[in-house]
Structure formats: structure tokens, C-alpha cells
Amino acid sequence: MTELAGPASAGVPLGWQATMIAILLAFGLGQAIAAMYMATFRGLSYSRGMVHAMALSSVIACMIMLAVGGSIAAGIGVAAGLSAVRFRTTLRDPRDIIFVFAALGVGFVCGMLAYPAAVLGTATFAIGSFLLHWTGYGSRRQPDGLLRFFAPQGATTQEAIATVLSSHCRSFSLVTLREAAQGTAMEHAYQISARSLEERSMMVSGLQGVPGVKNVTLLLQEPTLEL
């Protein structure tokens, strides 16, 4: 039972029981981190391979730590071998890097047989990830989308457009205004935040009802897709 309480001495391999417990615990905690990643993922580039990498990297890290044990020479050899490996995958989101690092950290800690630190660390990491996701910590209100249309010049038309936008939008801001159709019309581009999902359709219909307004297009930019 003493072999379950701490890392093996230098040059003394662990028994099958301690090794099996460490590797299975690392795999289970790695899956817990991967599951939390799936539950709190926000973005466009979801990768199933990334989830698998998190679950399996903890096992690899644990295996390496179990093999190294307290041997400095073995540690140097493993570090030299890993330095020759070139990982070509680029992680664009810092959050993905943190989750992968967490999975590796769980594997290292399990490999050192520090089971309480591994379990409590994983639990704290999972709870913290969920709370940050649930509370929307760090997010900022983004415009719902980009509104484009063509409209003739004239104060009456501009007043009608402003009335429609004010009625259906929480906020709107003119981004681009340029001439079109040899100067007989103007191309408008607004960043808008609608009051509700229904107001978007009503706003588009209202703009299409303004005399001279054509080609009304709303490009949605949902906050849940922020990168």
C-alpha cells in the first residue's frame, strides 16, 4: 500500500496496481476536462480531434511521469526525445491551449501519484470553467449584425430610415455611406443591435416599405460566435 502514497524512488519501478490506478485516474480526469471543454465551447471551429487529444494526452503525460519516476537521467532523456517532436497543429484560441495544458497537467500529477491534487485540481478547474461560461465573464455586448441597403438621397428618406431603425433597434451606428448608381442613390451600412429576434424581421420589412430603399441585407453576427 505504500506504493500508492507517493512517487517511486529513482530506478525502482512501480507495481501493476499503482500504475493501473494512476493511468486510469489520469484518463478519467482527462475525459472530465474534455467534457467541460465541450460543454463550454464557444466558437466556429469545433474539433472532435481536440477533445480526443485532451482525453489521451493526460494518459501519455502520466505514462511519461511514471516511467521517469525520480530518475534525473531518465527525465533528461525524455525531455531530449520530446524536443525532437514537432507539433504542426496551431491552436488559435488561448482557451484551447489552457484546456490542453490542463489535461497534460492532470497526467503529470497522476504520474507523480499526487491523487488528491489531481482530483481537487480537476474539480476546481471544471467548476471555474463552468462559472466563467455561465456568467459570461469577460464578454462584451456585440452588435447583432451588419445592415446594408441602398436608398435615394433626400431628407425625407433619411428621416424615414431613422424612424424605422429607432423603432426596432436597441442601438444602431452608421458605418459606411457611399454613392451608388451614378450618384442617384447612397449605399448605407449600419451596425445594429435589435431589441429582439422578431424585431429583426420587422425592421427589414419596415425598411423595404420606405420608398426608394432597395436590396436590404442583414448579416447576422451573433455574440455566441465570438472568436
Secondary structure, DSSP 8 states (H G I E B T S, - for coil): -GGGSS---TT----HHHHHHHHHHHHHHHHHHHHHHHHT--SS---HHHHHHHHHHHHHHHHHHHHHTT-HHHHHHHHHHHHT--------SHHHHHHHHHHHHHHHHHHTT-HHHHHHHHHHHHHHHHHHHHHTTT-----SEEEEEEEE-SHHHHHHHHHHHHHHEEEEEEEEEEEETTTTEEEEEEEEEESSHHHHHHHHHHHHTSTT-EEEEEEE--GGG--
